[in-house]
Amino acid sequence: ITDAVVAARILNATLVVPKLDEKSFWKDSSNFGEIFNVDWFISFLSNDVKIIKQLPEKGGKIMIPRRMRVPRKCTAKCYRNRVLPVLLKKHAVHLTKFDYRLANKLDKDLQKLRCRVNYHALKFTDPILKMGGELVRRMRSKSTHFIALHLRFEPDMLAFSGCYYGGGEKERRELGAIRKRWKTLHSNNPDKERRHGRCPLTPEEVGLMLRALGFGSDVHIYVASGDVYGGEETLAPLKRLFPNFHSKDTIAGKEELAPFSSFSSRMAALDFIVCDESNVFVTNNNGNMARILAGRRRYFGHKRTIRPNGRKLYSLFLNRTQMSWETFSSKVHAYQRGFMGEPNEVRPGRGEFHENPSTCICENSDAKSNKDTSYQGQSRINQGNESKDTESNDDQYNDGEPLWPDTDYWDNQNEPLEKDVTNIINSDYDELQKNEEQPELEELLSD
């Protein structure tokens, strides 16, 4: 959606309110206006791009647009060369499969437009905002500080990744059948995928990582996920590590969730709100929702986001039974440096812009104090003292793998942090961390 607005700006074209995908794996029939406030979207961006709700009529008939698809990571020049001539000739174009269809690196004005769209123009509908806010209030009533974990461990995610988690022939058969739905996916080596950090961590691995980082068993954790592969058996180790385990279904009744429960996108929107408002956001994957949340939390004041260093942690999890808990914890701390959501751990211009919107963030950001927690989008984009852009290395995505980037660029970011950076989130982070007795963890690990 964000890039569609920017593409319209590049082409100096009118944008029709985007139509959401209804045919993907999620099979959600929700339209744009059932998830986002469409009138706010149109009015907020009125000075940037003209947006209409549907195609106008021509000669008494609705215009029929020319369908076309642009290459992935298409630059502004690419749009002007490929799309503009067709638009001028046909007067309307329908850009299909619009994922990662705009270059990561653009002119500063276009990057700032991305921020205006992503962090201000896209506002959830009132029912979603109300229910999401209520979920946050209920989590706060249980604990002033809480962790939110975005856990992608559904069968489709595991099948898509091509990873293997030790479930024998049953797992290979079940996930293999799902994987056949993506005809363009090539066969891969599951062990190689794990070694390269391209596989989502298991619920148990996420729990062990958090405990090793110092989060105590009394911490309240909100888990945002779909139907986890393996069900309760897969979740049991995480629940033993963090007994204060919550989700939409545990803190809200079926009747409350009924308006949303049949629509995966609306349920994801509720999770998005809770994850964004959490003191610490943790992800076991590097998918789109995790990236957008990480960028939003940077933009509005550097709230901590922890992402696993999958490449380094893989070998550590393999050998964890051969070392003491103290050694394991020490290694996790070392491997996670650069993956803990520190304000300056990602250099300006590096990585995906939606995850690191450095062009829109002032060096002395006061965005946190301006943040509208009800997602009204009223605060202003920072216009001065921007961090100087550096040359970025665009991650190249293949059509078949939008969720898993080349992990090399993550490893290149493990550089020492500036010693004089003021960590504005330490107070929340420290409240959640507890020094654990080693026997408790060893007892859990022996189960």
C-alpha positions as CSV (number, residue, x, y, z in Angstrom):
1,I,0.0,0.0,0.0
2,T,2.8,2.4,1.0
3,D,4.7,1.8,-2.2
4,A,1.5,2.1,-4.3
5,V,1.1,5.6,-3.1
6,V,4.7,6.4,-3.9
7,A,4.4,4.9,-7.3
8,A,1.4,7.1,-8.0
9,R,3.5,10.1,-6.9
10,I,6.3,9.1,-9.3
11,L,3.9,8.8,-12.2
12,N,1.9,12.0,-11.2
13,A,-1.2,9.7,-11.4
14,T,-4.4,9.4,-9.4
15,L,-4.5,6.3,-7.2
16,V,-7.5,4.1,-6.8
17,V,-7.8,2.8,-3.2
18,P,-5.7,-0.4,-3.3
19,K,-7.5,-3.7,-3.6
20,L,-6.2,-6.3,-1.1
21,D,-5.3,-9.8,-2.1
22,E,-8.2,-12.2,-1.4
23,K,-6.8,-15.3,-3.1
24,S,-3.6,-16.0,-1.2
25,F,-3.1,-18.7,1.4
26,W,-4.9,-16.6,4.0
27,K,-8.1,-16.3,1.9
28,D,-9.3,-13.2,3.6
29,S,-12.2,-11.4,1.9
30,S,-11.6,-8.1,3.8
31,N,-11.4,-5.1,1.6
32,F,-9.3,-2.0,2.3
33,G,-12.1,-0.1,4.1
34,E,-12.7,-3.0,6.5
35,I,-9.2,-2.8,7.8
36,F,-8.1,0.8,7.3
37,N,-10.0,4.1,7.6
38,V,-10.3,4.9,3.9
39,D,-11.6,8.5,4.4
40,W,-8.6,9.3,6.6
41,F,-6.2,7.7,4.1
42,I,-7.6,9.8,1.3
43,S,-7.7,13.1,3.2
44,F,-4.3,12.8,4.9
45,L,-2.5,12.2,1.6
46,S,-4.5,14.8,-0.4
47,N,-1.5,17.1,-0.7
48,D,0.7,14.3,-1.9
49,V,-1.4,12.1,-4.2
50,K,-5.0,12.3,-5.4
51,I,-6.8,9.1,-4.3
52,I,-10.3,7.9,-5.4
53,K,-12.4,5.0,-4.2
54,Q,-13.1,3.5,-7.6
55,L,-12.3,4.0,-11.3
56,P,-14.4,6.8,-12.9
57,E,-16.7,6.2,-15.9
58,K,-15.8,7.0,-19.4
59,G,-18.6,7.3,-22.0
60,G,-21.0,6.0,-19.4
61,K,-18.9,2.9,-18.7
62,I,-16.3,2.3,-16.0
63,M,-12.8,2.4,-17.4
64,I,-11.1,-0.9,-18.0
65,P,-7.4,-0.6,-16.9
66,R,-4.5,-2.2,-18.7
67,R,-3.1,-5.0,-16.5
68,M,0.6,-5.1,-16.1
69,R,3.3,-6.2,-13.7
70,V,6.5,-4.2,-12.9
71,P,9.8,-5.9,-12.0
72,R,10.7,-6.3,-8.4
73,K,12.6,-3.4,-6.9
74,C,11.6,-1.2,-9.8
75,T,13.2,2.3,-9.5
76,A,11.6,5.6,-10.1
77,K,13.2,5.7,-13.6
78,C,11.9,2.2,-14.2
79,Y,8.3,3.3,-13.5
80,R,8.7,6.3,-15.8
81,N,10.1,4.2,-18.6
82,R,7.8,1.1,-18.2
83,V,4.5,2.3,-16.8
84,L,4.1,5.9,-17.7
85,P,3.9,5.3,-21.5
86,V,1.2,2.7,-21.0
87,L,-0.6,5.0,-18.6
88,L,-0.6,7.9,-21.0
89,K,-1.9,5.7,-23.8
90,K,-4.5,3.7,-21.9
91,H,-5.4,6.3,-19.2
92,A,-5.6,3.6,-16.5
93,V,-3.3,0.7,-15.4
94,H,-3.8,-2.1,-12.9
95,L,-0.5,-3.1,-11.3
96,T,-0.8,-6.7,-10.2
97,K,1.2,-8.7,-7.6
98,F,2.4,-5.5,-6.0
99,D,4.8,-6.8,-3.5
100,Y,8.4,-5.5,-3.4
101,R,7.7,-3.7,-6.6
102,L,9.5,-0.4,-5.7
103,A,13.2,0.1,-5.1
104,N,14.4,0.3,-1.5
105,K,16.5,3.3,-2.1
106,L,14.7,6.4,-3.4
107,D,15.1,10.2,-3.3
108,K,14.6,11.7,0.1
109,D,11.2,13.3,-0.7
110,L,9.8,9.9,-1.8
111,Q,11.2,8.2,1.3
112,K,9.5,10.7,3.5
113,L,6.3,10.1,1.6
114,R,6.7,6.4,2.5
115,C,6.8,7.4,6.1
116,R,3.8,9.7,5.9
117,V,1.8,6.8,4.4
118,N,3.2,4.0,6.6
119,Y,3.1,5.8,10.0
120,H,0.3,8.3,9.6
121,A,-2.1,7.8,6.7
122,L,-2.7,4.1,7.4
123,K,-5.0,4.1,10.4
124,F,-7.1,1.1,11.4
125,T,-10.8,1.2,11.5
126,D,-12.5,2.2,14.8
127,P,-13.6,-1.4,15.7
128,I,-10.0,-2.7,15.3
129,L,-8.6,0.3,17.2
130,K,-11.1,-0.2,20.0
131,M,-10.5,-3.9,20.4
132,G,-6.8,-3.6,20.0
133,G,-6.6,-0.9,22.6
134,E,-8.7,-3.1,25.0
135,L,-6.2,-6.0,24.5
136,V,-3.3,-3.6,25.4
137,R,-5.2,-2.4,28.5
138,R,-5.8,-6.0,29.7
139,M,-2.1,-6.8,29.2
140,R,-1.1,-3.7,31.2
141,S,-3.6,-4.7,34.0
142,K,-1.6,-8.0,34.3
143,S,1.8,-6.4,34.2
144,T,3.0,-2.8,33.6
145,H,5.7,-4.2,31.4
146,F,5.3,-7.1,29.0
147,I,6.9,-8.8,26.0
148,A,5.1,-9.4,22.7
149,L,6.3,-12.3,20.6
150,H,5.4,-12.5,16.9
151,L,5.6,-16.2,16.5
152,R,5.5,-17.4,12.8
153,F,5.4,-21.2,13.2
154,E,2.3,-22.1,11.2
155,P,2.4,-25.0,8.8
156,D,2.5,-22.7,5.7
157,M,5.4,-20.7,7.0
158,L,7.5,-23.9,7.8
159,A,6.5,-25.4,4.4
160,F,7.5,-22.2,2.6
161,S,10.8,-22.0,4.3
162,G,11.7,-25.6,3.5
163,C,13.1,-26.1,7.0
164,Y,13.0,-29.3,9.0
165,Y,12.4,-29.5,12.7
166,G,13.0,-33.2,13.6
167,G,9.4,-34.5,13.2
168,G,10.4,-37.4,11.0
169,E,8.5,-38.7,8.0
170,K,5.2,-37.3,9.2
171,E,6.6,-33.7,9.2
172,R,8.2,-34.2,5.8
173,R,5.0,-35.5,4.3
174,E,2.7,-32.9,5.8
175,L,4.9,-29.9,5.0
176,G,5.9,-31.2,1.7
177,A,2.3,-31.4,0.6
178,I,1.8,-27.8,1.5
179,R,5.0,-26.7,-0.2
180,K,3.7,-28.0,-3.5
181,R,1.2,-25.1,-3.6
182,W,4.1,-22.8,-4.5
183,K,5.0,-24.1,-7.9
184,T,8.0,-21.7,-8.3
185,L,9.8,-22.9,-5.1
186,H,12.9,-24.9,-5.7
187,S,14.0,-27.8,-3.6
188,N,16.5,-26.9,-0.9
189,N,18.6,-28.4,1.8
190,P,16.9,-28.0,5.2
191,D,20.1,-28.2,7.2
192,K,21.7,-25.6,5.0
193,E,18.7,-23.3,5.5
194,R,19.1,-23.6,9.3
195,R,22.8,-23.1,9.2
196,H,22.3,-19.9,7.2
197,G,19.8,-18.6,9.7
198,R,16.8,-18.7,7.2
199,C,14.6,-20.8,9.4
200,P,12.2,-19.5,12.0
201,L,13.2,-20.3,15.6
202,T,11.0,-22.9,17.3
203,P,8.9,-21.7,20.3
204,E,11.2,-23.4,22.6
205,E,14.3,-21.8,21.0
206,V,12.7,-18.4,21.4
207,G,12.0,-19.1,25.0
208,L,15.5,-20.2,25.7
209,M,17.0,-17.2,23.9
210,L,14.9,-14.8,26.1
211,R,15.7,-16.6,29.3
212,A,19.4,-16.6,28.4
213,L,19.1,-12.8,27.8
214,G,17.9,-12.4,31.4
215,F,14.1,-12.3,31.1
216,G,12.6,-14.0,34.1
217,S,9.9,-16.6,34.4
218,D,7.6,-14.1,36.0
219,V,7.6,-11.9,32.8
220,H,4.2,-11.7,31.0
221,I,4.4,-12.6,27.4
222,Y,1.8,-11.9,24.7
223,V,2.1,-14.3,21.7
224,A,0.8,-13.2,18.3
225,S,0.5,-16.2,16.1
226,G,-1.8,-18.3,14.0
227,D,-2.2,-22.1,14.4
228,V,1.2,-23.3,15.5
229,Y,2.4,-26.5,13.8
230,G,2.2,-29.2,16.4
231,G,-0.2,-27.3,18.5
232,E,0.1,-27.4,22.3
233,E,2.9,-30.0,22.2
234,T,5.0,-27.4,20.3
235,L,4.1,-24.6,22.6
236,A,4.5,-26.5,25.9
237,P,8.3,-25.8,26.3
238,L,7.7,-22.0,25.8
239,K,4.9,-22.1,28.3
240,R,7.1,-23.8,30.9
241,L,9.7,-21.2,30.4
242,F,7.2,-18.3,30.6
243,P,4.1,-19.5,32.5
244,N,2.5,-16.0,32.2
245,F,1.6,-16.8,28.6
246,H,-1.2,-14.8,26.9
247,S,-2.8,-14.4,23.5
248,K,-5.9,-12.8,22.0
249,D,-7.9,-16.0,22.8
250,T,-6.8,-16.0,26.5
251,I,-7.5,-12.3,27.3
252,A,-10.6,-11.8,25.2
253,G,-13.8,-13.8,24.9
254,K,-15.1,-15.5,21.8
255,E,-18.0,-13.0,21.5
256,E,-15.6,-10.1,21.6
257,L,-13.4,-11.5,18.9
258,A,-16.3,-12.7,16.8
259,P,-16.3,-9.7,14.4
260,F,-12.6,-10.4,13.6
261,S,-12.1,-14.1,14.0
262,S,-13.2,-15.1,10.5
263,F,-10.8,-12.6,8.9
264,S,-7.0,-13.3,9.3
265,S,-6.0,-9.8,8.3
266,R,-8.2,-8.2,11.0
267,M,-6.9,-10.7,13.6
268,A,-3.4,-9.8,12.5
269,A,-4.2,-6.1,12.9
270,L,-5.2,-6.7,16.6
271,D,-1.9,-8.5,17.2
272,F,-0.1,-5.6,15.4
273,I,-1.5,-3.1,17.9
274,V,-0.5,-5.1,20.9
275,C,3.0,-5.9,19.6
276,D,3.6,-2.2,18.8
277,E,2.6,-1.1,22.3
278,S,4.7,-3.8,24.1
279,N,7.8,-2.8,26.0
280,V,9.8,-5.4,24.2
281,F,8.9,-6.8,20.8
282,V,10.4,-10.2,19.8
283,T,10.2,-12.1,16.6
284,N,11.3,-15.6,15.6
285,N,11.3,-14.6,11.9
286,N,12.2,-11.8,9.5
287,G,8.9,-11.5,7.7
288,N,7.0,-8.4,6.6
289,M,5.0,-7.8,9.8
290,A,8.1,-8.1,11.9
291,R,10.0,-5.6,9.6
292,I,7.2,-3.1,9.6
293,L,6.8,-3.2,13.3
294,A,10.6,-2.8,13.8
295,G,10.5,0.3,11.6
296,R,7.5,1.7,13.4
297,R,9.1,1.3,16.8
298,R,12.3,3.0,15.6
299,Y,10.3,5.9,14.0
300,F,8.3,6.5,17.1
301,G,11.1,6.5,19.6
302,H,13.4,3.4,19.4
303,K,11.3,0.9,21.4
304,R,13.3,-2.3,21.8
305,T,12.9,-5.0,19.1
306,I,14.8,-8.3,19.5
307,R,15.3,-10.4,16.4
308,P,17.3,-13.6,16.6
309,N,20.7,-14.0,15.0
310,G,19.6,-17.3,13.5
311,R,22.9,-18.1,11.8
312,K,24.9,-17.9,15.1
313,L,22.2,-19.4,17.4
314,Y,21.7,-22.5,15.2
315,S,24.9,-24.2,16.3
316,L,24.4,-23.0,19.8
317,F,21.0,-24.7,20.1
318,L,22.5,-27.9,18.6
319,N,25.1,-28.1,21.3
320,R,23.3,-26.5,24.3
321,T,23.1,-29.8,26.3
322,Q,26.9,-30.0,26.2
323,M,27.4,-26.8,28.1
324,S,26.4,-25.2,31.4
325,W,23.5,-22.7,31.5
326,E,26.0,-20.0,32.4
327,T,28.0,-20.7,29.3
328,F,24.9,-20.9,27.1
329,S,23.6,-17.6,28.4
330,S,27.0,-15.9,27.9
331,K,27.1,-17.1,24.3
332,V,23.6,-15.9,23.6
333,H,24.4,-12.5,24.9
334,A,27.5,-12.3,22.6
335,Y,25.7,-13.6,19.5
336,Q,22.8,-11.3,20.0
337,R,24.8,-8.1,20.0
338,G,23.6,-6.0,17.1
339,F,20.2,-7.8,17.1
340,M,18.8,-6.2,20.3
341,G,17.1,-3.1,18.9
342,E,19.6,-0.5,20.1
343,P,18.9,3.0,18.6
344,N,22.0,3.1,16.4
345,E,22.7,-0.6,15.8
346,V,21.6,-0.3,12.1
347,R,23.5,2.3,10.1
348,P,21.3,4.9,8.2
349,G,20.5,3.6,4.7
350,R,21.1,0.0,5.5
351,G,18.6,-2.8,5.2
352,E,14.9,-2.5,4.1
353,F,13.6,1.1,4.4
354,H,10.4,-0.2,6.0
355,E,12.5,-1.6,8.8
356,N,15.0,1.2,9.1
357,P,13.3,4.5,8.0
358,S,16.4,6.6,8.7
359,T,15.5,9.4,6.3
360,C,12.5,10.2,8.5
361,I,14.2,10.1,11.9
362,C,15.9,13.1,13.4
363,E,19.2,12.5,15.3
364,N,17.6,14.0,18.4
365,S,14.2,12.4,17.8
366,D,11.2,13.7,19.8
367,A,8.8,11.5,17.9
368,K,8.1,9.4,21.0
369,S,6.5,12.2,22.8
370,N,4.4,13.0,19.8
371,K,3.2,9.5,19.2
372,D,-0.6,9.1,19.1
373,T,-1.1,5.7,20.7
374,S,-4.5,5.4,19.2
375,Y,-3.0,5.4,15.7
376,Q,-4.6,8.6,14.6
377,G,-1.6,9.7,12.6
378,Q,-1.5,13.3,13.9
379,S,2.2,13.7,14.7
380,R,4.4,15.4,12.2
381,I,7.2,13.7,10.3
382,N,10.6,15.0,11.3
383,Q,11.9,17.4,8.7
384,G,15.2,18.6,10.1
385,N,18.6,17.2,11.2
386,E,18.1,13.9,9.4
387,S,20.7,11.3,9.7
388,K,22.9,11.5,6.6
389,D,22.1,8.7,4.1
390,T,24.8,6.2,3.3
391,E,25.0,3.9,0.4
392,S,22.6,1.0,0.9
393,N,22.9,-2.5,-0.3
394,D,19.4,-3.5,-1.5
395,D,18.5,-7.0,-0.4
396,Q,17.5,-8.8,-3.5
397,Y,14.3,-10.8,-3.2
398,N,13.3,-13.7,-5.5
399,D,9.7,-14.0,-6.4
400,G,9.5,-17.1,-4.3
401,E,10.9,-15.9,-1.0
402,P,9.7,-12.5,0.1
403,L,10.1,-13.3,3.8
404,W,13.7,-14.4,3.9
405,P,16.5,-12.0,2.9
406,D,20.1,-12.7,2.3
407,T,21.3,-12.9,5.9
408,D,24.8,-11.6,5.0
409,Y,23.7,-8.1,5.5
410,W,22.6,-8.8,9.1
411,D,26.0,-10.2,10.0
412,N,27.7,-7.1,8.6
413,Q,25.8,-5.0,11.2
414,N,27.4,-6.6,14.2
415,E,29.7,-3.6,14.7
416,P,30.4,-2.0,18.1
417,L,27.7,0.5,19.1
418,E,28.5,4.1,19.8
419,K,29.4,4.3,23.5
420,D,27.7,7.7,24.0
421,V,24.3,6.7,22.6
422,T,21.5,7.3,25.2
423,N,19.3,4.3,25.4
424,I,15.9,5.7,25.9
425,I,14.3,2.3,26.4
426,N,16.6,0.9,29.1
427,S,14.0,1.5,31.9
428,D,11.4,-0.6,30.3
429,Y,13.9,-3.3,29.3
430,D,15.5,-3.5,32.7
431,E,12.1,-3.9,34.4
432,L,11.6,-7.1,32.4
433,Q,15.0,-8.6,33.0
434,K,15.6,-10.7,36.1
435,N,18.6,-12.6,37.4
436,E,17.6,-16.2,37.3
437,E,18.8,-19.0,39.5
438,Q,20.7,-21.5,37.4
439,P,19.0,-24.6,39.0
440,E,15.5,-23.4,37.8
441,L,16.6,-23.3,34.1
442,E,18.5,-26.6,34.3
443,E,15.4,-28.3,35.7
444,L,13.3,-26.9,32.8
445,L,15.9,-28.0,30.3
446,S,16.0,-31.5,31.6
447,D,12.3,-32.1,30.9
